[in-house]
Amino acid sequence: MDFLSKVTIGVIGGLVATFLTFVIRRLWLSIVVPWYEERVYQDAHFEGLWDAKETYSDRTNDEYTFELTRQGHQANGTLVCVRGPDEAKTYLLTGSFKNLILTLTWVSREKSALDRGAWTLKLTDNGMKFVGYGAYYSPSHDVVESSVVEARKKP
C-alpha cells in the first residue's frame, strides 16, 4: 500500500466514525434520555388544555387558552389570547415544572412583535388549578410590569 491509500483509508475511517458518533448521540438524546426522564419523573401530571385569566394593574383582564405538553420536567406549549387587546395572537411557551411550581416563558410567534414575558405558577386544587404571577414587557410604558395569573384545567 502506498502513502495515498493509507491517507484515504484514514480519512474515510474518520468520517465514518464521526458519522456514527453523530447518529448514536442523536438517538441517545431523542430516545434514551426522554425514556429515562419519564421513568424517574415523580411530580404531578399537568399536561393538557387550560383556560387562564391574567389581571393587569392598568387594564381589564386578558383571557387565554393554552395547551401544555411535558417531557420529564420540561414543559412546552402554545398560548392563544381569546379575549383582550391581544386577541387571536399566539405565543410559544417553554419552561419547567418541579415541586408543584411551573415556570414558563412566553414569546410571540410573530417575528416583529416585542411581546414576551414569564409566568411563575403553583399547582393547586389537586392538579386542577394554577395560581401565580406574571412579568411582561409593556411597550406602551416601556417597562416590565407584573400581573396576577390564574388558570383552570379544561375538563
Helices and strands as residue ranges (DSSP letters): H 3-27, I 28-32, H 33-40, E 48-56, E 62-71, E 74-83, E 90-98, E 101-108, E 116-124, G 125-127, E 129-138, E 143-153
